[in-house]
């Protein structure tokens, strides 16, 4: 999506040069959308890096893929235990 938005901005830049200001609102809107896409991609990248840092090989906490719960050497986190039992 980011690449498509960047190509669309390039086409709009050409049209602005050719036709004038009529395409400016669309260009500005697409610029804002592109920035949002980049922010989301950056957030996903940061989340992926954080997840990769929590590997069993690194001796840090890991996510058990079958239960999607966090675990470490001292057992499950307290928020995963049933309440009121």
N, C-alpha and C positions, 0 to 999 in steps of 0.2 A: 504493500500500500504506500509506503514512504516513497519508493522509487516512482510509482505512478503519479503521486502528487507532485513530485519534483519535476517530472516531465510535463505535467499539465501546467505548472507554473512557467516553464520555459516556453510552451506554446502561447500561453497568455501574454508573456512578455513580448513575444513577437507581434501578437495581435494589438497590444497597446501601442507599440511602435508604429504599426501600420495604420490603425484605426483611431488612435487617440484614447481619451479618458473613459470611453464607454465601458471598457472592461476592468477598470480599476476596482470597483466593488467586488467583483468575482475574484480578482487576484488577491485582494486583502483577505477575503473569506477563506480562500484556499491556503493562504499563508498561515492563518490562525489554525486551520485544521491540521496542517503539516506539523506545526509546533506541538499540538496536542498528541499527534501520532508519535512524534519523537519522544515526548515525555513518557508516554505509556511504554514505549519500547525500552527506554532507559530504566523505568521502574521494573519491568520484567527482567531486564538484564541484572539489575541489582539483586532481585529476589533469587534469580538462578545462581548467582555467585554465593549468596548466603547459604542456599541449600547445599551447594557443592562443598562448602566449608564444613558442613556437618556430616562427615563421612566416618564410617567405622575405621577405616585405615588410618585416619588422622587422630584416632583416639578421642574424638569429641562425641557429643550426642549424635544419635542417628535416628532416622525415621524408619520405623518398621513398616515396610511396604504393605504387608497383609492387613494391618489394622490402622495404618496411617496415624499411629500414636508416637509420641516422642518417648525415647527410652534412653537410659544411661546406666552406669554401673550401680547406682543406688536404687534402681527400680523405676516404675512409672511415676510420672508427675502427679502431685496431689489432686490436681483438677480433673484427672482422669478416673479417680476413685469414685465409686457410688456414694452418694450423700444419704445420710439418715439411716445407714445400716449398721 
